Every structure is written in structure tokens, then in C-alpha cells.
């Protein structure tokens, strides 16, 4: 009788262990499925956020050339213009259309860059020419606000990388400096070469930022209180992309600022001096 009792206990113990194993397996499977579903939801939300971010960015940045094209075409259709004036307007439409095409390509490149799907171009270009081209492009915006753009001494150093993306980065810093500076002030572009690094700085006499704002300035969608109150349109995306471009080129970006005293954004990029290349 005692033997049968022990055998029954063993069977019950085995059954309980098997049942526990089944429940444990089911629990592990449910937990695994839970994390899989959560991961898919996070990826879906991330993809949706990136899509919304891209739409907001493109809509904001493309507004200027589209407005110029629309306004110029309306002038040509409504008024009896002289041949010279028509040629001038047609030239502007052509230039703005090309600018828009370049912007679209840049946006696509930036999206691929952020996804890690893009190999940067390996072009050589002069730092001085980069600063000059971007300053000339930002000049009309500065003129409308009676802001003086000054290009100070830029070293004859050469950068290697994707010129279009680098132009986007410098132009973005310039337009931000102009947008958030009061009229009749000065925006300066300066540079210096130090031991294999180019320091290209854009400084303004604008509203400036406090310490808490400086900690967040490169975060996507972040805008300072002063930027929000200024009435200037913006998405808070540009500076995060500038930082990403600098990082992908092996460099970084620094910012110094004080409330009411302006800001200085400095791109620090690997570069070569002409003398070094000539002796190589």
C-alpha cells in the first residue's frame, strides 16, 4: 500500500512538473510575443514620426523658391512687360527651379544619411569658396533685414566630403543667424586652420540662448522660447541635421551663446592646408 502511495505521489509530482513546464513555456512565449509586438509598434511609430518630420521639413524649406516661382509667373501672365523684364523674370524662375531641384536632392540625401543608407561623396573643395558661395546665397535674406554679412579671413584649407551637404550645413547656420538677429546688425563668417582641423564659425548679434537651451539646441524639433516668440517660421530640424552632417564628415559642431549677446556656431572639420598637400 505504501509502495502504491509513493508511486502515486511520483506521478502527481511528474504531472505537476509537466504542467508547470507548460505554463512556463506559455508564459515565456507570451512575453516574447509581447516584446515582438511592442518592438513592431515602436518601429511603426518611429517610421511615422520620421515621415511626419520629413513632410514638415520639406514643406517649410521649399516654401521660399515656390513662392518666388509662383509670384514671377503671375507677373509674366498679368502684365505687359518689356522684353528685358520678361527675360529677367524667366531667368529668376529658371534659377529658383534649379534651386528647388537641388533642395529635393539634398532632402533625399539627408534622409538616406540619417538612415545610414548613404555613402558620402569624396570631393575636394576649398573652405574659402564654400563660405563665399553660402554667404552670397544668404545675402538677399540679409538685405531684406538690413543685416550686414561679413566674410572675414578664411584659411586656404581644403575639405574632403560631400560638398552639397556641407553647403547645406553652412547655409543653414547663416540663415538662422539672419532670421533670429535684429535689423541693422552684423553676421560674421570666420575661420582658422589648426593642426589638421578647420574651424568655420558663424556669429551673430541676435537674441542668444541660456544654458538649458544650449543643452537642447541640436535636438530634433526643439525651438527656443525666443525663436518661437520671434514669429519666424521654423521646424527645429535644421540644426540637428547640421550636427549630423558634421559628425558624418568626421567633425563636430560647437556653440557658444549668452542671452541678449548673440550666438556663435562653429563647425570643426578635418581639413588639409595647401602647403601640406604640395609636400605630400
Secondary structure, 3 states (H helix, E strand, C coil): CHHHHHHHHHHHHHHHHHHHHHHHHHHHHHHHHHHHHHHHHHHHHHHHHHHHHHHHHHHHHHHHHHHHHHHHHHHHHHCCCCHHHHHHHHHHHHHHHHHHHHHHHHHHHHHHHHCCCCCCCCEEEEHHHHHHHHHHHHHHHHHHCCCEEEECCCCCEEEEECHHHHHHHHHHHHHHHHHCCCCCCEEEEEEEEECCEEEEEEECCCCCCCHHHHHHCCCCCCCCHHHHHHCCCCCCCHHHHHHHHHHHCCCEEEEEECCCCCEEEEEEEEEEEHHHHHCC
